[in-house]
Amino acid sequence: MAGSNSLLKVQYAQMQALLERGATFLGKGKAANALRAFDDAIAINPGSAEAFCCRGNALADLGQLAEAVASYDRAIALDPRLSEAHDFRGAAFALAGEFELALQSVERALLIAPDNFNARNNRANLLREVGRFDEALAEFDLLIAREPAFAAAYSMRARTLAALSRHEEALHSFEKTLALDPHNAEALCNRGTALNFLDRPEEAVEAFEQALALDPGHAEILGNLGAALARVGRLDAAESCFRRCLAGEPGHVDALLGLAGLISRRRGFDEAGRVYQRVLTIDVNNVAALRGLAGALEELGQHRSALICYDHLLSVAPDNAAAHQKRGFLLVSRTHHAEALLSFDRAKALDPALEHSAVRLHAAMHLSKWEDFDAQLDAVRHAAAAGDPGAMPFPVLALADDPALQHRCAQILADSHQQIPATPLSGRYPRHERIRLGYFSADFHHHATMQLFAETLEAHDRDRFELAAFWFGEDMGDQWRSRAKGAFDTFVDVRLKDDAAAAQIARDMEIDIAIDLKGYTQNCRFGIFAERAAPIQVSYLGYPGTSGAAAIDYLFADEVLIRPDARNAISEKIVYLPASYQANASLKPVSRLATRQAVGLPEQGFVFCCFNQNYKITPDIFACWMSILRRAEASVLWLWVNHEPARQNLARNAAELGVDPARIVFAGSEPTERHLDRLQLADLFLDTLPCNAHTTASDALRVGLPILTCPGRSFAARVAASLLTALDLRELVADDLAEYEALAVALAHDPARLAAIRARLIGGRLRSTLFEPPAMARKLEAAYSAIYARHHAGEAPDDIRITA
C-alpha cells in the first residue's frame, strides 16, 4: 500500500512538471512543444481534466480549433465544474466565428464561477460581437469596477460606444485607455476614428500620426491616416500614406479605395480606374469600387462601360439610392431619358433627400412628358428656396422665366465650390504688351459654340491679344478641333488636371482674362474659375444666364438681354456690347436642294416650324401653337424631335387640344448644310419661351427665315429678341403670348406682309454686323481692353457699355 501511494505521488509530480513545462512553452509561443508535454501528461493520467484543458489551449494556439473544442469537451466530461474549460472552449468557438456557441460556453463558466474575471471579460467581448451592445457595456463597467487599471476594458468599452454612435463617450474611454497605456497604438488609432466622427479632423490626424510613430508599418493606421489627411486637404501626404499602406499590404481595400478617390479628384481617371479594378479582383461586388469605376469610366467617355458598372452595382445593392441617381445622370447624358426617369424615381423612393427635381423634370421635358408639370416646377422652386443642390441652374433656364429663381439655383451650385479667393487678384501680373486671353471650354469640336464663335476667334487681333485655349472635353477627332487649335497661340489640354492644377497652369501663363465658354452646361468645369484662373474672369456665350458666383467678375451681354428690372438677379457686372452680344459665323451661300415632299411637308399650305430642342417646348407654348394651328387652318407645324416617345406625346397633346396630329410634321437630325437647306422650306419660325432659340435662331435668320419671338424677363428668354433687334426686325418681337399668337396667325394669312418681312431680313443681314465675325472680334476686344484697363487702374469691376 505504501509503495502504491509512493508511485502515485511520483506520477502526480511528473504530470504537474509536464503541465508546467507545457505552460512555459505556451508562454513562449511554442504551442507544438506545449502540446507534446500535455499529451505526455495525459498519458500519465488520462483522467486529468486539467491536462485536457491545457491540451485544448495548445491546440487552439495552433489553430486546430475543432480538436481544441474536443479536448475541452473531454475536460468538461471529466470535471463538469471546471470553469476554465468552459471559458476556454468559448474562446475557441469565438476564434472559429461561432459567437453564439462561444457565449453559451462562457456563460456556463460564469454560472460555475461568477468571479472568473477572464470569463467575464470574454462574455463582455462576445456580447459586443453579437450586437448586444448595452449588455456589453454593463459587463465592461463591472470589469472596470473590479480592475480600475484594466486598460483593455476601457478600450473595448470605447469601441462598443462607437458602435452605438456615442462617439463623445467613446472618445473619453479611449483617452482613459491611453492614460493607463500611453503607448497603445490601437487605442490611439481608435481615438483618431472617434475624432473623425466628431468632425475634429485635424485632431484625428494628430492621433493617427501618434499611433503611426509607435507602429510605423501598421497598415490599418496608415490607411486611416491617409483618409484623415485627405479630409483636411493634405492630398500629397494622404496619397503617400495610402501607397505606404499598400506597399506592405497590397490587398488593403480601404487604402485602395482611398487612393483611387484621390487620383480621381486629380482627374487621373485612367489610373483611378485601374485601382478600382484591383479592388474588384479582391471583391467583385464591392459597391464603392463599382461606383468609383463607373464615375472614372464616365469621365473617360466610356459611357456604355460605366452603365454596365452601375447595373452590376445595383444587382448587388438594389437599394443604393445614390447609384440609382448617378445612373440617371449618366442616362440623361446618353439621351436615354425614359430610363433616366425610372432611375431618378427609384432614387427618390429610396431616399427622398436625393430628389433632383430640376434634372428629373428636364429629362421629362426631353420626352415631352408634362404630367404634373406645375407641381414638378413647384418642387424645383422649393428645392431652390431650401438651398438644395437638386435645383440645378441649367434645366431651370428652360422651365421658368424667373430671373430670381435662376440666380438662386446658380448661386447654390456656385457655393458648392470653394472659391479662393472670392475677389479679383489685383495687380498680380505686370501689364502685358499683348493682353493674354484664356478661353476655357469642353466644346472645341463640332458644337454650337464653335459654329458660332470659330470665325470670331480667328479674327482676333494677334498684335494686341495673345490667345490660349484650355480644353477639357472629349476628343471627337473632327476637323473643328483642328480648326480650333489653329485659332489659338497655345492649346492646353487640362482634361486630366484637377481644377486647382488647371487654374495654376493659367496663372503660371499669366493669363490676364479667363473667359468661361461653358457656364453650367454639360461638361462644365466651373471649379477652375472658383480656383481663380486669372485676375479677371468673364462668362460669355456658352451659358445664357448668371453664374451666381463672386468668382466671375463680368457677364458679356447687351441692352436687350438684361432688362433693368432683372439687373439685381445678375451677380456679375455686365459688359453691354453694342447691337447683339452673340457671335455668329459669316454668311455663306446655302444650297436650295431640299423639297417639301422629300422632308414630309405638304406641297401647299403654310409651314410654321421650330427647330429648338423639344425640352424647350413647355405646355404653355405648345398650347399657344395649337391655338395658332386651329386659327390658321391651312398650316402645319414642323418640329425637330429626335425621340419617338416625345413625338408620340406631342401628337397626343395636339389631339387633346383639338388639332389633328397629322398637322405636326417631325424632323430628325441632319448635317449642318442639309439642315440649313431644309430650313428655307418653312414660312415662319415660332420661338420658344422661357428659353429661346440661340444658335437655332441664327440658323433661321442666316437662311432668311423670319423668327417670331415673345421675350420674357430672363437672359435666355430674350436672345432671339436681341438678334432681331440687331437686324431692325422689332416687329417680330411680340410683347406677350397673346400678341405672339395673333401675329403668327396674321402672317399666315398675309403672304405679302410676310414676304416683305423676309425681304427686309435678307437685306438687313447684309447691312448689319450680326454675321460679321471681324466686327464681333472688335467688339469683344474693346470689352477686354476696357476691363483690363479698369483692373490695372486698381478699380473694382463695374457695369460697362461698349460703344465701338
LOVO-869695 format. One record per residue (C-alpha): y, x, z. Coordinates in pm, whole numbers, plus 50000, padded with zeros to 5 digits. Example, Ala and Ser with C-alpha at 12.3 -4.5 7.8 and 13.67 -1.06 7.14 Angstrom:
BEGIN
SITE v u w
SITE 49550 51230 50780
SITE 49894 51367 50714
***
This chain:
BEGIN
SITE v u w
SITE 50000 50000 50000
SITE 50239 50282 50090
SITE 50158 50454 49758
SITE 50231 50138 49564
SITE 50573 50093 49729
SITE 50650 50456 49658
SITE 50566 50409 49288
SITE 50788 50101 49266
SITE 51074 50293 49417
SITE 51028 50573 49165
SITE 51015 50326 48873
SITE 51323 50144 49003
SITE 51510 50472 49033
SITE 51405 50569 48679
SITE 51515 50232 48543
SITE 51853 50249 48719
SITE 51904 50600 48586
SITE 51830 50478 48235
SITE 52070 50184 48276
SITE 52342 50420 48399
SITE 52268 50658 48115
SITE 52291 50376 47863
SITE 52618 50258 48015
SITE 52756 50610 47980
SITE 52655 50619 47613
SITE 52821 50279 47556
SITE 53139 50409 47718
SITE 53141 50696 47471
SITE 53080 50468 47174
SITE 52724 50587 47121
SITE 52559 50246 47103
SITE 52240 50366 46931
SITE 52174 50617 47211
SITE 52252 50346 47466
SITE 52004 50109 47301
SITE 51721 50367 47333
SITE 51800 50413 47702
SITE 51799 50036 47764
SITE 51471 49995 47572
SITE 51317 50269 47788
SITE 51441 50086 48098
SITE 51281 49759 47975
SITE 50956 49945 47906
SITE 50953 50043 48274
SITE 51044 49690 48394
SITE 51008 49412 48131
SITE 51121 49160 48388
SITE 51470 49308 48439
SITE 51734 49055 48338
SITE 51998 49325 48387
SITE 51826 49557 48138
SITE 51804 49286 47872
SITE 52171 49203 47929
SITE 52265 49569 47884
SITE 52044 49586 47574
SITE 52238 49289 47433
SITE 52563 49479 47486
SITE 52436 49775 47285
SITE 52313 49551 47001
SITE 52650 49373 46993
SITE 52829 49706 46966
SITE 52601 49793 46673
SITE 52695 49467 46503
SITE 52343 49327 46536
SITE 52473 49000 46677
SITE 52164 48780 46630
SITE 51949 49039 46804
SITE 52212 49069 47079
SITE 52206 48692 47141
SITE 51826 48702 47155
SITE 51844 48978 47417
SITE 52097 48780 47623
SITE 51872 48475 47595
SITE 51583 48680 47738
SITE 51804 48795 48025
SITE 51904 48435 48099
SITE 51541 48325 48085
SITE 51460 48588 48344
SITE 51767 48507 48560
SITE 51948 48183 48464
SITE 52225 48258 48712
SITE 52318 48595 48566
SITE 52679 48509 48489
SITE 52741 48828 48288
SITE 52461 48744 48043
SITE 52618 48404 47968
SITE 52958 48566 47934
SITE 52844 48847 47704
SITE 52635 48603 47500
SITE 52957 48405 47443
SITE 53134 48723 47331
SITE 52857 48788 47077
SITE 52887 48436 46941
SITE 53263 48487 46913
SITE 53213 48805 46710
SITE 52990 48602 46478
SITE 53264 48339 46440
SITE 53068 48076 46635
SITE 53356 47988 46866
SITE 53228 47657 47000
SITE 52891 47811 47097
SITE 53080 48104 47245
SITE 53294 47870 47454
SITE 52988 47687 47585
SITE 52829 48015 47697
SITE 53145 48141 47866
SITE 53198 47813 48046
SITE 52837 47832 48172
SITE 52918 48178 48310
SITE 53216 48034 48498
SITE 53011 47749 48641
SITE 52782 48012 48788
SITE 53059 48250 48898
SITE 53408 48091 48896
SITE 53560 48426 48991
SITE 53420 48605 48684
SITE 53750 48745 48563
SITE 53613 48871 48231
SITE 53460 48530 48157
SITE 53787 48355 48236
SITE 53972 48592 48007
SITE 53716 48524 47733
SITE 53750 48150 47786
SITE 54130 48171 47750
SITE 54098 48358 47421
SITE 53829 48123 47292
SITE 54036 47816 47374
SITE 54310 47972 47167
SITE 54068 48040 46880
SITE 53954 47676 46867
SITE 54311 47546 46875
SITE 54316 47414 47232
SITE 54643 47593 47296
SITE 54767 47407 47603
SITE 54438 47471 47786
SITE 54450 47835 47677
SITE 54799 47869 47824
SITE 54676 47731 48157
SITE 54393 47988 48160
SITE 54629 48278 48079
SITE 54856 48163 48361
SITE 54558 48174 48601
SITE 54470 48525 48484
SITE 54829 48642 48533
SITE 54843 48483 48877
SITE 54533 48683 48975
SITE 54639 49004 48800
SITE 55018 49015 48755
SITE 54994 49353 48581
SITE 54737 49233 48322
SITE 54934 49313 48005
SITE 54670 49175 47770
SITE 54702 48828 47926
SITE 55077 48829 47870
SITE 55019 48938 47509
SITE 54766 48666 47434
SITE 54976 48408 47619
SITE 55266 48506 47391
SITE 55051 48471 47079
SITE 54943 48127 47198
SITE 55304 48022 47250
SITE 55383 48149 46899
SITE 55100 47933 46761
SITE 55274 47637 46928
SITE 55604 47744 46764
SITE 55752 47808 47108
SITE 55899 48134 46987
SITE 56162 48185 47256
SITE 55894 48167 47527
SITE 55663 48383 47318
SITE 55933 48648 47291
SITE 55972 48651 47670
SITE 55595 48701 47713
SITE 55584 48982 47455
SITE 55870 49151 47639
SITE 55678 49115 47966
SITE 55378 49275 47794
SITE 55594 49567 47686
SITE 55741 49606 48033
SITE 55385 49662 48155
SITE 55270 49857 47848
SITE 55571 50010 47667
SITE 55355 50185 47407
SITE 55171 49873 47293
SITE 55230 49883 46916
SITE 55067 49543 46862
SITE 55297 49378 47114
SITE 55600 49541 46953
SITE 55486 49413 46615
SITE 55436 49063 46755
SITE 55775 49079 46921
SITE 55924 49151 46579
SITE 55749 48847 46437
SITE 55890 48627 46714
SITE 56240 48763 46649
SITE 56198 48678 46282
SITE 56113 48320 46370
SITE 56419 48308 46594
SITE 56635 48415 46299
SITE 56718 48753 46452
SITE 56610 48968 46156
SITE 56797 49288 46244
SITE 56632 49296 46589
SITE 56298 49222 46419
SITE 56342 49528 46201
SITE 56411 49740 46508
SITE 56096 49609 46681
SITE 55877 49679 46378
SITE 56027 50027 46345
SITE 55944 50098 46711
SITE 55588 49979 46653
SITE 55557 50197 46344
SITE 55677 50501 46536
SITE 55379 50452 46769
SITE 55131 50394 46485
SITE 55280 50534 46161
SITE 54994 50437 45931
SITE 54928 50085 46058
SITE 54910 49862 45751
SITE 54999 49539 45931
SITE 55310 49690 46088
SITE 55418 49839 45753
SITE 55373 49503 45584
SITE 55572 49319 45850
SITE 55847 49580 45846
SITE 55869 49556 45468
SITE 55911 49178 45485
SITE 56179 49209 45756
SITE 56370 49477 45563
SITE 56364 49257 45253
SITE 56505 48972 45455
SITE 56807 49177 45566
SITE 56865 49305 45212
SITE 56737 49661 45257
SITE 56531 49633 44944
SITE 56461 50000 44876
SITE 56333 50055 45230
SITE 56127 49735 45206
SITE 55965 49848 44883
SITE 55882 50184 45039
SITE 55711 50010 45332
SITE 55505 49787 45105
SITE 55396 50083 44893
SITE 55302 50289 45203
SITE 55103 49995 45332
SITE 54919 49962 45002
SITE 54851 50334 44982
SITE 54643 50301 45298
SITE 54511 49951 45233
SITE 54524 49867 44860
SITE 54399 49515 44916
SITE 54662 49413 45173
SITE 54752 49075 45026
SITE 55078 49016 45216
SITE 55208 49359 45114
SITE 55112 49295 44751
SITE 55292 48960 44757
SITE 55597 49116 44925
SITE 55610 49398 44671
SITE 55573 49160 44378
SITE 55852 48943 44518
SITE 56085 49243 44547
SITE 56007 49357 44194
SITE 56073 49005 44067
SITE 56410 49000 44243
SITE 56492 49312 44045
SITE 56371 49135 43729
SITE 56077 49370 43683
SITE 55868 49074 43580
SITE 55610 49270 43384
SITE 55519 49490 43682
SITE 55550 49197 43923
SITE 55304 49001 43711
SITE 55052 49285 43733
SITE 55087 49298 44113
SITE 55036 48922 44140
SITE 54725 48962 43924
SITE 54593 49224 44171
SITE 54621 48960 44444
SITE 54430 48714 44227
SITE 54144 48963 44182
SITE 54112 48953 44562
SITE 54168 48579 44597
SITE 54163 48389 44268
SITE 54309 48082 44437
SITE 54597 48248 44622
SITE 54876 47993 44594
SITE 55165 48235 44649
SITE 55032 48471 44381
SITE 54977 48190 44132
SITE 55330 48063 44193
SITE 55478 48412 44161
SITE 55279 48492 43847
SITE 55386 48163 43689
SITE 55751 48249 43757
SITE 55715 48600 43616
SITE 55545 48471 43301
SITE 55816 48211 43257
SITE 56087 48477 43279
SITE 55898 48682 43020
SITE 55896 48383 42786
SITE 55521 48328 42819
SITE 55563 47961 42896
SITE 55214 47848 42799
SITE 55054 48103 43033
SITE 55298 48005 43308
SITE 55195 47642 43269
SITE 54828 47740 43298
SITE 54912 47917 43626
SITE 55083 47608 43766
SITE 54790 47390 43661
SITE 54545 47627 43834
SITE 54764 47633 44144
SITE 54773 47254 44158
SITE 54397 47230 44112
SITE 54368 47440 44431
SITE 54661 47286 44618
SITE 54727 46942 44462
SITE 54976 46853 44735
SITE 55200 47156 44678
SITE 55527 46974 44616
SITE 55725 47285 44518
SITE 55470 47372 44249
SITE 55493 47022 44101
SITE 55870 47062 44088
SITE 55857 47410 43931
SITE 55606 47280 43677
SITE 55852 47002 43596
SITE 56133 47250 43531
SITE 55907 47452 43302
SITE 55804 47140 43112
SITE 56169 47045 43063
SITE 56240 47387 42913
SITE 55949 47328 42673
SITE 56082 46977 42589
SITE 55774 46809 42739
SITE 55994 46557 42914
SITE 55744 46277 42975
SITE 55507 46513 43153
SITE 55801 46668 43339
SITE 55895 46327 43480
SITE 55544 46288 43622
SITE 55574 46629 43790
SITE 55917 46552 43936
SITE 55799 46216 44068
SITE 55489 46372 44224
SITE 55703 46641 44392
SITE 55936 46379 44536
SITE 55644 46163 44658
SITE 55503 46464 44844
SITE 55836 46588 44976
SITE 56143 46362 44940
SITE 56364 46663 45012
SITE 56259 46809 44676
SITE 56416 46532 44472
SITE 56602 46700 44186
SITE 56788 46387 44088
SITE 57008 46527 43811
SITE 56734 46720 43631
SITE 56495 46426 43656
SITE 56749 46189 43508
SITE 56832 46449 43241
SITE 56463 46459 43142
SITE 56453 46079 43132
SITE 56760 46078 42907
SITE 56580 46303 42658
SITE 56326 46020 42632
SITE 56598 45752 42629
SITE 56435 45604 42938
SITE 56718 45413 43101
SITE 56534 45215 43365
SITE 56740 45218 43683
SITE 56998 45446 43517
SITE 57275 45335 43752
SITE 57055 45376 44060
SITE 56946 45723 43949
SITE 57305 45824 43882
SITE 57395 45698 44230
SITE 57121 45927 44364
SITE 57292 46219 44188
SITE 57623 46123 44347
SITE 57464 46103 44692
SITE 57296 46441 44639
SITE 57631 46594 44543
SITE 57804 46444 44846
SITE 57531 46590 45068
SITE 57554 46936 44909
SITE 57201 46902 44773
SITE 57114 47162 44504
SITE 56938 46880 44318
SITE 57280 46779 44188
SITE 57271 47032 43904
SITE 57601 47054 43714
SITE 57486 47077 43352
SITE 57299 46743 43340
SITE 57592 46571 43510
SITE 57820 46653 43215
SITE 57628 46400 43004
SITE 57575 46147 43282
SITE 57914 46077 43439
SITE 58272 46110 43318
SITE 58382 46214 43664
SITE 58567 46548 43693
SITE 58546 46545 44073
SITE 58169 46494 44065
SITE 58127 46768 43805
SITE 58334 47004 44017
SITE 58131 46925 44329
SITE 57799 46986 44152
SITE 57926 47315 44008
SITE 58054 47422 44348
SITE 57716 47359 44511
SITE 57546 47585 44258
SITE 57819 47850 44280
SITE 57794 47855 44659
SITE 57421 47924 44636
SITE 57515 48274 44514
SITE 57661 48529 44748
SITE 57997 48610 44592
SITE 58111 48963 44668
SITE 58398 48994 44664
SITE 58533 48646 44603
SITE 58874 48773 44490
SITE 58969 48990 44189
SITE 58930 49365 44215
SITE 59295 49456 44188
SITE 59373 49790 44032
SITE 59013 49903 44023
SITE 59043 50081 43687
SITE 59331 50258 43519
SITE 59492 50081 43223
SITE 59277 50144 42916
SITE 59418 50215 42572
SITE 59179 49951 42436
SITE 59111 49654 42662
SITE 58740 49652 42740
SITE 58582 49311 42688
SITE 58232 49232 42809
SITE 58069 48924 42659
SITE 57771 48802 42864
SITE 57511 48572 42708
SITE 57145 48493 42653
SITE 57230 48346 42314
SITE 57285 48641 42080
SITE 57042 48483 41833
SITE 57026 48168 41618
SITE 57206 47940 41863
SITE 57501 47703 41856
SITE 57721 47955 42037
SITE 57658 48224 41777
SITE 57705 47978 41491
SITE 58050 47900 41627
SITE 58151 48243 41753
SITE 57993 48519 41544
SITE 58275 48547 41292
SITE 58538 48544 41567
SITE 58363 48833 41737
SITE 58354 49020 41408
SITE 58725 48953 41358
SITE 58836 49114 41685
SITE 59096 49390 41650
SITE 58900 49704 41731
SITE 59214 49911 41756
SITE 59321 49707 42057
SITE 58989 49590 42203
SITE 58656 49751 42281
SITE 58366 49506 42280
SITE 58044 49522 42482
SITE 57764 49266 42480
SITE 57550 49209 42788
SITE 57234 49035 42673
SITE 56973 48864 42890
SITE 56798 48625 42652
SITE 56466 48604 42471
SITE 56413 48838 42179
SITE 56391 48597 41885
SITE 56391 48883 41637
SITE 56612 48690 41396
SITE 56898 48802 41175
SITE 57155 48651 41410
SITE 57066 48902 41679
SITE 57103 49188 41432
SITE 57436 49043 41331
SITE 57543 49013 41695
SITE 57456 49376 41763
SITE 57677 49477 41474
SITE 57971 49283 41618
SITE 57990 49495 41934
SITE 58070 49856 42009
SITE 57797 49852 42273
SITE 57499 49619 42313
SITE 57347 49633 42661
SITE 57008 49479 42737
SITE 57015 49361 43100
SITE 56715 49127 43079
SITE 56516 49325 43331
SITE 56811 49417 43550
SITE 56888 49207 43855
SITE 57231 49053 43890
SITE 57370 49330 44109
SITE 57242 49602 43876
SITE 57378 49426 43567
SITE 57717 49388 43731
SITE 57710 49754 43832
SITE 57648 49859 43472
SITE 57957 49665 43370
SITE 58158 49826 43648
SITE 58033 50171 43552
SITE 58153 50099 43196
SITE 58489 49991 43344
SITE 58479 49654 43169
SITE 58822 49502 43218
SITE 58743 49139 43137
SITE 58397 48982 43168
SITE 58351 48667 42959
SITE 58074 48425 43054
SITE 57950 48254 42736
SITE 57680 48061 42927
SITE 57822 47887 43231
SITE 57548 47674 43383
SITE 57345 47621 43068
SITE 56979 47720 43026
SITE 56900 48088 43094
SITE 57239 48149 43252
SITE 57297 48444 43486
SITE 57590 48331 43698
SITE 57480 48573 43969
SITE 57614 48861 43760
SITE 57962 48713 43793
SITE 57910 48639 44162
SITE 57850 49014 44195
SITE 58184 49081 44018
SITE 58106 49246 43687
SITE 58476 49301 43616
SITE 58818 49272 43780
SITE 58894 48971 43557
SITE 58627 48711 43486
SITE 58655 48431 43233
SITE 58450 48125 43135
SITE 58462 48042 42765
SITE 58286 47830 42504
SITE 57930 47803 42639
SITE 57990 47553 42921
SITE 58238 47267 42888
SITE 58342 47242 43250
SITE 58439 47420 43566
SITE 58223 47678 43739
SITE 58341 47565 44082
SITE 58340 47933 44177
SITE 58605 48166 44316
SITE 58439 48446 44117
SITE 58555 48301 43784
SITE 58928 48359 43752
SITE 59009 48179 43426
SITE 58879 47897 43211
SITE 58985 47903 42845
SITE 59072 47551 42728
SITE 59354 47365 42553
SITE 59608 47093 42627
SITE 59383 46811 42506
SITE 59078 46915 42709
SITE 59233 46923 43057
SITE 59432 46614 43148
SITE 59689 46657 43426
SITE 59507 46405 43644
SITE 59187 46613 43618
SITE 59350 46951 43684
SITE 59253 46957 44052
SITE 58885 46930 43955
SITE 58902 47269 43780
SITE 58852 47562 44019
SITE 58970 47828 43772
SITE 59317 47900 43650
SITE 59348 47767 43296
SITE 59447 47961 42989
SITE 59568 47695 42745
SITE 59501 47811 42389
SITE 59710 47666 42106
SITE 59551 47388 41898
SITE 59178 47369 41983
SITE 59001 47606 42220
SITE 58682 47603 42014
SITE 58592 47893 41789
SITE 58437 47792 41457
SITE 58277 47958 41159
SITE 58479 47973 40839
SITE 58445 47707 40572
SITE 58182 47776 40309
SITE 58054 47572 40017
SITE 57787 47320 40113
SITE 57531 47204 39861
SITE 57500 46836 39767
SITE 57128 46816 39704
SITE 57028 46560 39970
SITE 56988 46198 39871
SITE 56981 45886 40084
SITE 56638 45798 39957
SITE 56500 46141 40049
SITE 56619 46113 40410
SITE 56514 45750 40456
SITE 56856 45588 40431
SITE 56926 45271 40231
SITE 57089 45336 39891
SITE 57359 45076 39966
SITE 57547 44990 40282
SITE 57749 45171 40545
SITE 57590 45462 40736
SITE 57704 45529 41089
SITE 57550 45844 41234
SITE 57526 46052 41548
SITE 57355 46387 41540
SITE 57419 46469 41903
SITE 57112 46533 42114
SITE 56985 46198 42233
SITE 57018 46287 42603
SITE 57391 46229 42546
SITE 57326 45866 42449
SITE 57394 45659 42761
SITE 57310 45289 42795
SITE 57681 45202 42769
SITE 57745 45393 42446
SITE 57424 45258 42291
SITE 57524 44903 42378
SITE 57859 44970 42209
SITE 57682 45098 41897
SITE 57459 44791 41884
SITE 57767 44571 41904
SITE 57913 44767 41612
SITE 57596 44710 41408
SITE 57597 44339 41483
SITE 57959 44315 41364
SITE 57912 44544 41062
SITE 57615 44365 40913
SITE 57550 44582 40608
SITE 57518 44901 40809
SITE 57261 45129 40968
SITE 57276 45385 41246
SITE 57133 45729 41161
SITE 57029 45925 41471
SITE 56888 46272 41519
SITE 56599 46219 41763
SITE 56302 46456 41771
SITE 56098 46284 42043
SITE 55874 45997 41934
SITE 55885 45830 42279
SITE 56266 45839 42261
SITE 56259 45678 41916
SITE 56036 45403 42047
SITE 56258 45343 42348
SITE 56574 45331 42137
SITE 56411 45088 41893
SITE 56303 44866 42180
SITE 56651 44873 42334
SITE 56802 44783 41996
SITE 56577 44479 41971
SITE 56670 44373 42324
SITE 57038 44393 42221
SITE 56982 44173 41917
SITE 56961 44440 41647
SITE 56669 44482 41410
SITE 56513 44820 41500
SITE 56474 44888 41127
SITE 56851 44936 41115
SITE 56811 45255 41316
SITE 56703 45546 41098
SITE 56575 45856 41272
SITE 56623 46212 41151
SITE 56441 46526 41259
SITE 56544 46890 41271
SITE 56636 47079 40955
SITE 56762 47432 40884
SITE 57139 47459 40911
SITE 57217 47449 40538
SITE 56999 47146 40475
SITE 57140 46975 40784
SITE 57498 47023 40663
SITE 57395 46897 40321
SITE 57245 46572 40456
SITE 57541 46509 40688
SITE 57755 46435 40382
SITE 57546 46123 40319
SITE 57690 45947 40627
SITE 58015 45749 40626
SITE 58127 45781 40989
SITE 58008 45992 41282
SITE 58004 45797 41612
SITE 58065 46030 41906
SITE 57905 46002 42249
SITE 58064 45966 42591
SITE 58077 46121 42851
SITE 57953 46430 42664
SITE 58100 46463 42317
SITE 57975 46636 42010
SITE 58081 47001 42022
SITE 57909 47220 41763
SITE 57784 46900 41601
SITE 58141 46775 41572
SITE 58239 47096 41396
SITE 57944 47049 41159
SITE 58059 46698 41070
SITE 58421 46798 41020
SITE 58338 47103 40808
SITE 58148 46884 40557
SITE 58427 46625 40551
SITE 58256 46359 40765
SITE 58507 46174 40986
SITE 58413 46155 41352
SITE 58522 45869 41577
SITE 58554 45961 41942
SITE 58656 45800 42268
SITE 58773 46074 42502
SITE 58709 46048 42872
SITE 58864 46228 43167
SITE 58644 46540 43182
SITE 58635 46854 42966
SITE 58303 46769 42797
SITE 58433 46422 42715
SITE 58739 46549 42526
SITE 58610 46822 42294
SITE 58594 46603 41982
SITE 58947 46481 42055
SITE 59058 46845 42073
SITE 58908 46917 41730
SITE 59051 46602 41572
SITE 59396 46667 41718
SITE 59390 47018 41570
SITE 59323 46854 41230
SITE 59601 46598 41278
SITE 59350 46310 41281
SITE 59464 46148 41605
SITE 59390 45801 41463
SITE 59017 45874 41507
SITE 59068 45918 41882
SITE 59028 45577 42050
SITE 59190 45502 42381
SITE 58888 45316 42520
SITE 58548 45186 42414
SITE 58689 44851 42305
SITE 58923 45027 42060
SITE 58640 45262 41960
SITE 58418 44966 41869
SITE 58696 44780 41689
SITE 58795 45086 41486
SITE 58432 45160 41386
SITE 58390 44803 41260
SITE 58729 44809 41082
SITE 58647 45133 40898
SITE 58307 44998 40794
SITE 58486 44702 40638
SITE 58770 44901 40481
SITE 58635 45166 40239
SITE 58982 45256 40112
SITE 59111 45332 40458
SITE 58808 45543 40538
SITE 58835 45726 40205
SITE 59198 45811 40284
SITE 59097 45949 40623
SITE 58820 46153 40463
SITE 59069 46292 40209
SITE 59309 46387 40488
SITE 59022 46553 40675
SITE 58918 46756 40370
SITE 59274 46863 40303
SITE 59352 46922 40672
SITE 59063 47165 40709
SITE 59241 47398 40469
SITE 59582 47366 40634
SITE 59453 47400 40991
SITE 59341 47726 41152
SITE 59044 47545 41308
SITE 58796 47706 41070
SITE 58968 48046 41053
SITE 58785 48296 41277
SITE 59055 48567 41245
SITE 59314 48318 41375
SITE 59085 48232 41664
SITE 59037 48601 41738
SITE 59414 48646 41754
SITE 59447 48353 42000
SITE 59177 48495 42225
SITE 59329 48842 42206
SITE 59666 48702 42309
SITE 59496 48537 42605
SITE 59312 48855 42702
SITE 59630 49058 42675
SITE 59822 48812 42892
SITE 59571 48802 43175
SITE 59521 49179 43153
SITE 59895 49239 43182
SITE 59917 48998 43473
SITE 59633 49177 43651
SITE 59792 49520 43608
SITE 60124 49385 43728
SITE 59947 49303 44054
SITE 59991 48929 44004
SITE 59724 48679 44104
SITE 59564 48465 43833
SITE 59764 48160 43735
SITE 59774 47899 43459
SITE 59894 48047 43131
SITE 59994 47888 42800
SITE 59939 48093 42487
SITE 60181 48009 42209
SITE 60088 48265 41944
***
